[in-house]
């Protein structure tokens, strides 16, 4: 390979690495056994690792506890080399961040698995919105059930009791209100 093609190749590689570092998601490559080979700047920041900290001892299974090193059993043949799942990233301080991951198995020219790449997108905000939605649904459901339970209990009680003829008569509600008695007529 001549000097010009080698220089062009190095420039293209430098552009590719710059693009990976500019991405806001965790992007890593790893050996087939999970040892990290590359971790972009955002990935380092997300897990609390400094830009100059060594990644040689980092492993995907330790960083991403729910990570699946193989496609799920339910994956079809078109998903054999790439799959998504929800997981979490473990930060240096031990806390975890919910993420949506995409794992890709990269193959050598002979078709054998060569290395793995993992992209993890932080879904903390989405999880918070889901939690708030679930909380709202639970609260509304409870608030709707509470008066209905009271009414049901009162109705059952009324059906079980025996009343004389006078008490069985529906109460008479006056049809004529004096001015200002009806809520719509009150001054605001």
Number of C-alpha atoms within 10 A of each C-alpha: 6 6 8 9 10 11 12 11 12 12 12 12 12 12 12 12 13 13 11 18 18 12 13 16 21 24 22 21 22 20 17 15 12 18 19 21 17 16 21 21 22 19 23 21 15 17 19 14 17 10 14 8 8 10 15 10 8 15 16 23 16 14 19 21 13 16 20 17 16 14 19 13 7 7 14 10 8 8 13 14 16 17 20 19 16 14 21 23 28 20 18 13 9 11 10 16 17 19 23 16 25 18 22 21 22 17 13 9 8 7 8 10 14 14 19 24 21 23 17 24 21 19 15 14 10 12 13 11 11 12 12 12 12 12 12 12 12 12 12 12 11 11 11 11 12 12 11 11 11 11 12 12 12 11 11 11 11 11 10 8 7 10 11 7 7 8 9 9 9 7 8 6 6 6 6 8 8 8 8 10 10 10 8 8 10 9 6 5
